[in-house]
Amino acid sequence: MLAGAINNIQVSWVKLNRRLSQLCLHAGANDYGGTLMEENISREAGATAGQYTSPEDFQNLTMEIGRIPAERNTTYSRINIKVPIADLITEHAFMPEFA
């Protein structure tokens, strides 16, 4: 019904937590969100998942579930794949598994 209308779903790791966020990526989300330097709104509302995760931690959390981390811009154009190209298997390079 909404095929093509919603192309990207962002996981709010601050509100969920890291493990539940990984499960959301398995369920169809394709954006892990980003780093926050100071987050107050979710924390004041009761979220306990934290307010800072380094880019390296995001990459590791993404790779733990078999996804390939990639940096994107505001319009979801891929800017940079965040793993060494030698680590990519040819078949993976053509899969839509980029988080």
C-alpha positions as a Markdown table, in Angstrom:
| # | Residue | x | y | z |
|---|---|---|---|---|
| 1 | Met | 0.0 | 0.0 | 0.0 |
| 2 | Leu | 2.8 | 2.4 | 0.8 |
| 3 | Ala | 5.4 | 0.8 | -1.4 |
| 4 | Gly | 7.6 | 3.6 | -2.7 |
| 5 | Ala | 5.9 | 6.3 | -0.6 |
| 6 | Ile | 8.2 | 5.7 | 2.4 |
| 7 | Asn | 11.7 | 4.8 | 1.3 |
| 8 | Asn | 13.6 | 5.3 | 4.6 |
| 9 | Ile | 12.8 | 4.5 | 8.2 |
| 10 | Gln | 15.1 | 5.8 | 10.9 |
| 11 | Val | 15.6 | 4.0 | 14.2 |
| 12 | Ser | 15.6 | 6.2 | 17.3 |
| 13 | Trp | 18.3 | 4.3 | 19.3 |
| 14 | Val | 18.1 | 7.0 | 22.0 |
| 15 | Lys | 14.5 | 6.1 | 22.7 |
| 16 | Leu | 14.8 | 2.3 | 22.2 |
| 17 | Asn | 18.3 | 1.1 | 23.1 |
| 18 | Arg | 21.0 | -0.5 | 21.0 |
| 19 | Arg | 19.7 | -4.0 | 20.9 |
| 20 | Leu | 16.1 | -3.1 | 20.0 |
| 21 | Ser | 17.5 | -0.7 | 17.4 |
| 22 | Gln | 19.4 | -3.6 | 15.8 |
| 23 | Leu | 16.1 | -5.6 | 15.7 |
| 24 | Cys | 14.4 | -2.7 | 14.0 |
| 25 | Leu | 17.1 | -2.8 | 11.3 |
| 26 | His | 16.3 | -6.5 | 10.8 |
| 27 | Ala | 12.6 | -5.6 | 10.6 |
| 28 | Gly | 13.1 | -3.1 | 7.7 |
| 29 | Ala | 14.5 | 0.1 | 9.0 |
| 30 | Asn | 17.5 | 1.4 | 7.1 |
| 31 | Asp | 18.8 | 4.3 | 9.1 |
| 32 | Tyr | 20.4 | 4.0 | 12.5 |
| 33 | Gly | 20.1 | 7.7 | 13.2 |
| 34 | Gly | 23.2 | 9.6 | 14.1 |
| 35 | Thr | 25.4 | 10.8 | 16.9 |
| 36 | Leu | 24.0 | 13.2 | 19.4 |
| 37 | Met | 26.3 | 15.5 | 21.3 |
| 38 | Glu | 23.7 | 16.6 | 23.9 |
| 39 | Glu | 20.2 | 15.1 | 23.9 |
| 40 | Asn | 17.8 | 16.3 | 26.6 |
| 41 | Ile | 14.2 | 15.8 | 25.3 |
| 42 | Ser | 14.2 | 12.0 | 25.3 |
| 43 | Arg | 16.2 | 11.7 | 28.5 |
| 44 | Glu | 13.8 | 14.1 | 30.3 |
| 45 | Ala | 10.9 | 12.0 | 29.0 |
| 46 | Gly | 12.4 | 8.9 | 30.6 |
| 47 | Ala | 14.6 | 7.4 | 27.9 |
| 48 | Thr | 17.6 | 5.5 | 29.3 |
| 49 | Ala | 19.4 | 4.4 | 26.2 |
| 50 | Gly | 22.0 | 7.1 | 26.4 |
| 51 | Gln | 22.9 | 10.3 | 24.6 |
| 52 | Tyr | 26.2 | 9.5 | 22.8 |
| 53 | Thr | 27.3 | 6.7 | 20.6 |
| 54 | Ser | 30.5 | 7.2 | 18.6 |
| 55 | Pro | 30.5 | 6.7 | 14.8 |
| 56 | Glu | 32.7 | 3.6 | 15.4 |
| 57 | Asp | 30.2 | 2.1 | 17.7 |
| 58 | Phe | 27.4 | 2.7 | 15.1 |
| 59 | Gln | 29.5 | 1.0 | 12.5 |
| 60 | Asn | 30.2 | -2.0 | 14.8 |
| 61 | Leu | 26.5 | -2.3 | 15.8 |
| 62 | Thr | 25.5 | -2.2 | 12.2 |
| 63 | Met | 28.1 | -4.8 | 11.2 |
| 64 | Glu | 27.2 | -7.1 | 14.1 |
| 65 | Ile | 23.8 | -7.8 | 12.4 |
| 66 | Gly | 25.3 | -8.3 | 8.9 |
| 67 | Arg | 24.6 | -4.9 | 7.5 |
| 68 | Ile | 27.1 | -2.6 | 5.8 |
| 69 | Pro | 27.3 | 0.8 | 7.5 |
| 70 | Ala | 27.3 | 3.8 | 5.2 |
| 71 | Glu | 27.2 | 7.6 | 5.7 |
| 72 | Arg | 24.4 | 9.5 | 4.0 |
| 73 | Asn | 23.3 | 13.1 | 3.5 |
| 74 | Thr | 20.0 | 14.7 | 4.4 |
| 75 | Thr | 18.3 | 13.4 | 1.2 |
| 76 | Tyr | 19.6 | 9.8 | 1.8 |
| 77 | Ser | 22.2 | 9.9 | -0.9 |
| 78 | Arg | 25.0 | 7.6 | 0.1 |
| 79 | Ile | 28.2 | 9.5 | 0.7 |
| 80 | Asn | 30.7 | 7.0 | 2.1 |
| 81 | Ile | 30.7 | 3.2 | 2.8 |
| 82 | Lys | 32.3 | 2.8 | 6.2 |
| 83 | Val | 34.2 | -0.4 | 5.8 |
| 84 | Pro | 37.4 | -1.0 | 3.9 |
| 85 | Ile | 36.5 | -2.0 | 0.3 |
| 86 | Ala | 38.6 | -5.2 | 0.7 |
| 87 | Asp | 36.2 | -6.4 | 3.4 |
| 88 | Leu | 33.3 | -6.3 | 1.0 |
| 89 | Ile | 32.5 | -9.5 | -0.9 |
| 90 | Thr | 31.5 | -8.8 | -4.5 |
| 91 | Glu | 28.0 | -10.2 | -3.9 |
| 92 | His | 27.5 | -7.8 | -1.0 |
| 93 | Ala | 28.4 | -4.8 | -3.0 |
| 94 | Phe | 25.2 | -5.1 | -5.0 |
| 95 | Met | 22.8 | -5.8 | -2.1 |
| 96 | Pro | 20.5 | -3.1 | -0.7 |
| 97 | Glu | 21.8 | -4.0 | 2.8 |
| 98 | Phe | 23.3 | -0.6 | 3.6 |
| 99 | Ala | 22.0 | 0.8 | 6.9 |
